[in-house]
Amino acid sequence: MNAVIEEQRFLHEDLERLEQAISDRVAQDPKNVRDQMNRDHEVAGFLRRIQDQSRRLLDIYQDADGTRAQEIQNISTGDPFTQFYKQFNEIKDFHRRYPNEPVENLERAYKPKVPVDGEFFTGVVDNMFTGEESYGRFMDLTMLHEQYLNLPGVGGVKRPSYLQYLDIFDVFTEPQCPIKKSDKMTDKYFRYVGDLASYLEGFMKRTRPLEDLEKLFTSFDAEFEKAWEANEVPGWGTEAQMAGPQTEGSGEGIWCRECEKEFKNENVYRNHLTGKKHIRAAEAKKAHANGDAVDDADNGTANGRGNSVQKLKERAIAEREFRVRKLAGAMQTQRSDTRVNVERRQGMTERERQMELDALFAQSDEPATRGGDESDSEGEEKIYNPLKLPLAWDGKPIPYWLYKLHGLGAEHSCEICGNFVYMGRRAFDKHFNEARHIYGLKCLGITNTTLFREITGIEDALKLWDKIQRDKKKEKMSTENVVQMEDAEGNVMPEKVYYDLQKQGLL
């Protein structure tokens, strides 16, 4: 039997079947997220098999050992009947030795599986996502949040909730991140940031199976190499001492790294640098650094190795932090959806959560229960909905009492959104955090959108924005004109309070 020629024919047939299978999947219209993810992962598996089979077929055509050319010569020369009966006898001998050998049916292997009545069909993604992830719609960072709360440096501060953690899990610089650089060098933090990067990378691979993610990850590595060589990695580069990072609250303050203290006035910060408290803290840090340098000099080559290991660990931690920032930036949609989902679930009762899970499972089982009757149900009558009520998850109109309870008949227009009309109070309240309303405010020159909730008129928004700007200027001028004093311990206070305490003999 011509093994090489038969394998070549088999590979060509397999490639054609795979192309037809991909065409069938792309022509489908998934009804829900589960079906869409199943389709994408099946297509991704077909594409990987096409690459493998094409690689094998290319090796056969290259014919490095000359086997294909030898078989073609044996077929084309000599007596054709002799070759025919030789191959026929080989086939008979093979089936005599393996009588129950199954035959692979390529046409059946790549056809979409349609379950019959009562049969439960397990898809590719059923065991790929957790219940919290909801087939890739949301992130599940609950275990990583627990790891973060147990990190050194986090226990002494106010522990962030899971909702707050979703906003700060990709921030690794002071003052938003309470973890100091010395605490970052621990094995516990190294393991945490590695697990966080691995989860985000795996989540992206599971939710985007058809994208070339290896190219994206390679670009992340190249950007990190460039930033590390230029010493520009946030939190690990060289920073000027006079210009501390801006504070999280006002955005205009200055942070003193030695004293770990916040100053809202630059002049007070400069005067603080000459105070006894700051000088003692700076000397303590300098002495610690000099002590490490002396130890390095005493230990010689062995300590030099220790420094190189320390540098490698710093680089590994910085690389993981950089990757987490990049991955989180590439998945902003899932991140914002996760935050909205967590806020929504926090306001639900246990019964409502259970009903939502039942609805999700019912939606997942829908193709299995209706697959066989799809052709019979095409001619069924349309749903009767004369009041134009919104449809529920099952495709049927919601009850009229529920429609009235949620006020879905009330119209709320928003001038900032281009006089767009929102049906119901819930949709109206939700739209203040959506892209349409935020874009309308930005077109008016308004950057801080959180203060403009419940404001729908353009004139009202502009008036409020002008008032906020005037108040900010007045507050800035008043804080700059206030004379602040510093005592011997480095405590900053207004001039009046300073003289009052001095008269009482408390300083």
Salt bridges, closest charged atoms under 4 A:
GLU6 OE2 - ARG9 NH2 2.81
GLU7 OE2 - ARG56 NH2 2.65
GLU13 OE1 - ARG9 NH1 2.89
GLU13 OE2 - ARG17 NH2 3.65
ASP14 OD2 - ARG49 NH2 3.01
ASP35 OD1 - ARG34 NH1 3.69
ASP40 OD1 - ARG39 NH2 3.34
GLU42 OE1 - ARG25 NE 2.93
ASP52 OD1 - ARG55 NH1 3.12
ASP93 OD1 - ARG96 NH1 3.38
ASP93 OD2 - ARG97 NE 3.17
ASP126 OD1 - ARG34 NE 2.89
GLU133 OE1 - ARG206 NH1 3.05
ASP167 OD2 - ARG339 NH1 2.66
ASP170 OD1 - ARG335 NH2 2.87
GLU174 OE1 - ARG257 NH1 2.99
ASP187 OD1 - LYS313 NZ 2.85
GLU201 OE2 - LYS205 NZ 3.66
GLU201 OE1 - ARG323 NH1 2.98
GLU211 OE1 - ARG208 NH1 3.91
GLU214 OE2 - LYS205 NZ 3.96
ASP221 OD1 - ARG323 NH2 2.50
GLU223 OE1 - LYS326 NZ 2.80
GLU225 OE2 - ARG315 NH2 2.47
GLU239 OE2 - ARG257 NH2 3.34
GLU260 OE2 - LYS180 NZ 2.93
GLU266 OE2 - ARG270 NH2 2.94
ASP292 OD2 - HIS288 NE2 3.66
GLU314 OE1 - LYS311 NZ 3.96
GLU321 OE2 - LYS184 NZ 3.42
GLU343 OE2 - ARG339 NH2 3.67
GLU350 OE1 - ARG353 NH1 3.51
GLU356 OE2 - ARG344 NH1 2.71
GLU356 OE1 - ARG345 NH1 3.06
GLU366 OE2 - ARG370 NH2 2.78
ASP429 OD1 - ARG425 NE 3.15
GLU454 OE1 - ARG425 NH2 2.89
GLU459 OE2 - LYS463 NZ 3.41
ASP471 OD2 - LYS467 NZ 3.12
GLU486 OE2 - HIS272 ND1 3.71
GLU489 OE1 - ARG280 NH2 3.82
ASP500 OD2 - LYS496 NZ 3.36
